[in-house]
Amino acid sequence: MTRKLLILAAAILLGGCNQGADLSDLRAFTENAFKDHVPEVDPLPALKPQAVFIYTASNLPDPFDTENLKEKLEETPIDYTGVDGPDPNRRKEPLEAFPIDALRLVGVLAQNEENWAVIRAPDGTVHRVKRGNHAGVNFGEIVAVNDNTVDVSELVRNPVGQWERKPASLLLVE
């Protein structure tokens, strides 16, 4: 409490010192002190000339062109007859109409020692799937249903036209 009283007393004393004081000389000094002073600014450094570079590789082949791949991409329609290719005669399942990243895992059920996943599609429908079902537009096959994830193996073509398996997962949405 005494500390607050001391601070209040100091504020009153300092406030009283300002009343009636002639500050005209102080104002005149601050207005004229640096009136004619020109600050010194260092000149900008001189620009160094840059060496001219002439690009001479314009006549060389483009390294990113598909023509330069070791095995060229065939210009024929997709060939489903490969050993690792998808089965074109298999009936499509409902979840194959949506990309994997658009599907949401909302639950996992266990029935007869087998896990079933509950997946919500972007159109709002809910589907119950298990290992061996298909999902995704890239010929995805569900390879595992775990407690909070569903592992999918998608079949995609690489730049040279060969089929490759790419793993994907759906995580349980809380």
Buried (B, 14 or more C-beta within 10 A) or exposed (E): EEEEEEEEEEEEEEEEEEEEEEEEEEEEEEEEEEEEEEEEEEEEEEEEEEEEEEEEEEEEEEEEEEEEEEEEBEEEEEEEEEEEBBEEEEEEBBBBBBBBEBBBBBBBEEEEEEBBBBBBBEEEEEBEBBBEBBBBBBBBBBEEBEEEBBBBBBBEBEEEBEBEEEEBEBEBEE
